[in-house]
Amino acid sequence: MPAPLKFVATSTELPAAADAVIIGGGIVGVFAAYYLAQRGLKVALVEKGRIGAEQSSRNWGWCRQQNRDARELPMATKSLDLWESFAAETGEDTGFRRCGLFYLSNSDEELAGWARWRDFARTTGVTTHMLDSAAATERGRATGRTWKGGVFSPTDGTADPASAAPAVAAALLKLGGTVHQSCAARGLETEGGRVCAVVTEHGTIRTKIAVLAGGAWASSFCHQLGVRFPQASVRSSILSVSPGATGLPDALHTTAVSATRRRDGGYTLAISGGGRVDLTPQQFRFAPQFLPMFVRRWRSLAPGGLEGIRSGHETLTRWRLDAPTPMERMRILDPAIDKRTIRITHSRALGLLPALKNTKIAAAWAGYVDSTPDGVPGIGEITSVPGFILAAGFSGHGFGIGPGAGHLIADIVTGGEPIVDPRPYHPDRFLKSAWGKVADF
Ligand SMILES: Cc1cc2nc3c(=O)[nH]c(=O)nc-3n(C[C@H](O)[C@H](O)[C@H](O)COP(=O)(O)OP(=O)(O)OC[C@H]3O[C@@H](n4cnc5c(N)ncnc54)[C@H](O)[C@@H]3O)c2cc1C
C-alpha cells in the first residue's frame, strides 16, 4: 500500500534545454531543484513516478540532530534552519515543527552512548538534555512505566512526509522550474566526456548539469555510466493509526517501538533499524562492502524474499536509451509489507502507549531504505563524468537533511560557498573496491 501523499501537478511540455536537470523527485531532488531555481537557473525535474512517492513519503518524518554521525551533524543542524526558512520564504507548508524528539531507555549501555553523544554535541553547540530516571519517567508518563533514563532534544522536530516533497515541488513551480512526473530519465549523453543531455522516456533535454537524486535506483543508473556506487536497500515495514490517542509525546523512540504524531492526530508506529534484506544482483555485487554493516545489525535484520528482484531497482543489466527501462516498469517502488513486523510493531506500541488502544490501524506500507557502506550519503560531482552530480545513499536519515543536501547540491553546481564542508560526502570515497583496489569499470 502506498503511504499517504499530496498531489502535485505535472508540467505539460518537456523543455528542449535546461541549465540543470534533476533526476528524482524525492525530498533531496526537490530541494536541490528549488535552491537551483532560486539562484536563477532554469531547472527541469524529472520523476519516473510521483513526487515524493518512494522513501520520502514512507518515512517517520523525523528531522534530527540527536545521535547523528559527526560527519552529518553540521548538515542536520543547517537543515533544521532551512526547513523553517523554506516555509517563511515560500508560504508552502511541509508540516515542519520543532516539537523535540524524546528517547527512553532502561539500558545502561544505551544511556551511556547517548551521554557520550551529548558531550560531543555540546562541542558543536547542539543542545540535548539527558534525563535521569525521575525526569524520564515523568516526561514518559504516557507509558505508565518507570524508566532508567532518557534524552530530550528540544531543537529537533518532525515534518510531514505526505506533504513535504510536494510542498517543495510547488515552490519550484512558482519559481519557474518544471516538474515532469511519469517521466523516467533513461541515461545521459556526453560530449568530450562531459554531460550534454539527459535522455528521458519522453525526449531529450540538453543540459550541462544532471543531478541524480534517484534514491534506491541510483546505483543501477550509475552502473550504466560505468560509475561504481555501492548501495544496498533494506525493506522496512511501518504502519499508521487513526487519531484518538491523547497525552502522547509528539515523537518517542524506544528500542522496542517508536511513535510519531502525524498531522491528522494519528501516529506512525515503527521499529527502529528493523527490516528485511531482499536478495538482488546488486546485493551480491556489493556484499563485501555491506557485510560489516549487516553483521552489526544482524539482530534487527532478517532475510527477505524475491521482492527486490521483482522491483528491479537493483538490477545489474545494462539498458538501452531508446527502449523502456526497469524504471518505467516500476513507476513507484511499493514493496510488500512484512505482515509479521506490522503485527509485532502494533502490539508493542499498544503495550508501550496504552492510549493507542483508542485508535485503529489506518494504513501499513513498506519502503526500501537505500544505504551506503559507511551510512553517509554520496553527494558530489562524479570526477569521471563532469557535470554529473550524485546525491543518494541517505541511509535511513535523508528526510531530515533533505534541505541541507539540496542546498549543498546547489552550492556545488553554482560554485557557491558550500553550506557545509562537502568533503565527507564526496562519492570518490566509494571508488575503491572492497579489496582496496581502485575499481576500473
Ligand atoms: C520506513 C522509513 C522510515 C524512515 N524514517 C526516516 C526519518 O524519520 N527521518 C529521516 O531523516 N529519514 C527517514 N527515512 C529515510 C528517508 O526517507 C530517505 O533517506 C529520504 O527520503 C531519501 O530521499 P531521496 O530523495 O534521496 O530518495 P527518494 O525519496 O526515494 O526519491 C528518489 C526518487 O527518484 C525517483 N527516480 C529514481 N530513478 C529515477 C530515474 N531514472 N528517473 C526519474 N526518477 C527517478 C524515484 O521514483 C523516487 O521518487 C526513512 C525511510 C523509510 C523507508
The ligand as an SDF file (V2000), in Angstrom:
LIG
                    3D

 53 58  0  0  0  0  0  0  0  0999 V2000
   10.2490    3.3760    6.7160 C   0  0  0  0  0  0  0  0  0  0  0  0
   11.2500    4.5040    6.5940 C   0  0  0  0  0  0  0  0  0  0  0  0
   11.4380    5.3660    7.6850 C   0  0  0  0  0  0  0  0  0  0  0  0
   12.3420    6.4330    7.5750 C   0  0  0  0  0  0  0  0  0  0  0  0
   12.3870    7.3720    8.5790 N   0  0  0  0  0  0  0  0  0  0  0  0
   13.1440    8.4940    8.4190 C   0  0  0  0  0  0  0  0  0  0  0  0
   13.0790    9.5580    9.3610 C   0  0  0  0  0  0  0  0  0  0  0  0
   12.2920    9.5470   10.3020 O   0  0  0  0  0  0  0  0  0  0  0  0
   13.9130   10.6260    9.1820 N   0  0  0  0  0  0  0  0  0  0  0  0
   14.7640   10.7070    8.1260 C   0  0  0  0  0  0  0  0  0  0  0  0
   15.5150   11.6760    8.0390 O   0  0  0  0  0  0  0  0  0  0  0  0
   14.7830    9.7380    7.1780 N   0  0  0  0  0  0  0  0  0  0  0  0
   13.9960    8.6420    7.2840 C   0  0  0  0  0  0  0  0  0  0  0  0
   13.9930    7.6780    6.3260 N   0  0  0  0  0  0  0  0  0  0  0  0
   14.8810    7.8200    5.1760 C   0  0  0  0  0  0  0  0  0  0  0  0
   14.3800    8.8710    4.2150 C   0  0  0  0  0  0  0  0  0  0  0  0
   13.0210    8.6380    3.8850 O   0  0  0  0  0  0  0  0  0  0  0  0
   15.2550    8.8480    2.9570 C   0  0  0  0  0  0  0  0  0  0  0  0
   16.6290    8.9060    3.3250 O   0  0  0  0  0  0  0  0  0  0  0  0
   14.9440   10.0400    2.0580 C   0  0  0  0  0  0  0  0  0  0  0  0
   13.5600   10.1550    1.8390 O   0  0  0  0  0  0  0  0  0  0  0  0
   15.6790    9.8370    0.7380 C   0  0  0  0  0  0  0  0  0  0  0  0
   15.2500   10.8480   -0.1500 O   0  0  0  0  0  0  0  0  0  0  0  0
   15.6960   10.7640   -1.6640 P   0  0  0  0  0  0  0  0  0  0  0  0
   15.1490   11.9640   -2.3170 O   0  0  0  0  0  0  0  0  0  0  0  0
   17.1670   10.5050   -1.7200 O   0  0  0  0  0  0  0  0  0  0  0  0
   15.0400    9.4080   -2.2220 O   0  0  0  0  0  0  0  0  0  0  0  0
   13.5270    9.0110   -2.5600 P   0  0  0  0  0  0  0  0  0  0  0  0
   12.5550    9.6700   -1.6940 O   0  0  0  0  0  0  0  0  0  0  0  0
   13.4960    7.5150   -2.6020 O   0  0  0  0  0  0  0  0  0  0  0  0
   13.3140    9.6060   -4.0060 O   0  0  0  0  0  0  0  0  0  0  0  0
   14.0110    9.1540   -5.1310 C   0  0  0  0  0  0  0  0  0  0  0  0
   13.1090    9.4030   -6.3200 C   0  0  0  0  0  0  0  0  0  0  0  0
   13.8440    9.2270   -7.5200 O   0  0  0  0  0  0  0  0  0  0  0  0
   12.9860    8.6880   -8.4990 C   0  0  0  0  0  0  0  0  0  0  0  0
   13.8270    8.1200   -9.5410 N   0  0  0  0  0  0  0  0  0  0  0  0
   14.7880    7.1820   -9.4010 C   0  0  0  0  0  0  0  0  0  0  0  0
   15.4010    6.9580  -10.5670 N   0  0  0  0  0  0  0  0  0  0  0  0
   14.8370    7.7820  -11.4750 C   0  0  0  0  0  0  0  0  0  0  0  0
   15.0390    7.9950  -12.8650 C   0  0  0  0  0  0  0  0  0  0  0  0
   15.9870    7.3450  -13.5480 N   0  0  0  0  0  0  0  0  0  0  0  0
   14.2580    8.9080  -13.4920 N   0  0  0  0  0  0  0  0  0  0  0  0
   13.2930    9.5960  -12.8080 C   0  0  0  0  0  0  0  0  0  0  0  0
   13.0590    9.4000  -11.4980 N   0  0  0  0  0  0  0  0  0  0  0  0
   13.8260    8.5300  -10.8340 C   0  0  0  0  0  0  0  0  0  0  0  0
   12.1420    7.6940   -7.7140 C   0  0  0  0  0  0  0  0  0  0  0  0
   10.9300    7.3920   -8.3650 O   0  0  0  0  0  0  0  0  0  0  0  0
   11.9450    8.4140   -6.3960 C   0  0  0  0  0  0  0  0  0  0  0  0
   10.7300    9.1380   -6.3660 O   0  0  0  0  0  0  0  0  0  0  0  0
   13.1100    6.5900    6.3910 C   0  0  0  0  0  0  0  0  0  0  0  0
   12.9130    5.7350    5.3140 C   0  0  0  0  0  0  0  0  0  0  0  0
   11.9680    4.7230    5.3910 C   0  0  0  0  0  0  0  0  0  0  0  0
   11.7150    3.8410    4.1820 C   0  0  0  0  0  0  0  0  0  0  0  0
  1  2  1  0
  2  3  1  0
  2 52  2  0
  3  4  2  0
  4  5  1  0
  4 50  1  0
  5  6  2  0
  6  7  1  0
  6 13  1  0
  7  8  2  0
  7  9  1  0
  9 10  1  0
 10 11  2  0
 10 12  1  0
 12 13  2  0
 13 14  1  0
 14 15  1  0
 14 50  1  0
 15 16  1  0
 16 17  1  0
 16 18  1  0
 18 19  1  0
 18 20  1  0
 20 21  1  0
 20 22  1  0
 22 23  1  0
 23 24  1  0
 24 25  2  0
 24 26  1  0
 24 27  1  0
 27 28  1  0
 28 29  2  0
 28 30  1  0
 28 31  1  0
 31 32  1  0
 32 33  1  0
 33 34  1  0
 33 48  1  0
 34 35  1  0
 35 36  1  0
 35 46  1  0
 36 37  1  0
 36 45  1  0
 37 38  2  0
 38 39  1  0
 39 40  1  0
 39 45  2  0
 40 41  1  0
 40 42  2  0
 42 43  1  0
 43 44  2  0
 44 45  1  0
 46 47  1  0
 46 48  1  0
 48 49  1  0
 50 51  2  0
 51 52  1  0
 52 53  1  0
M  END
$$$$
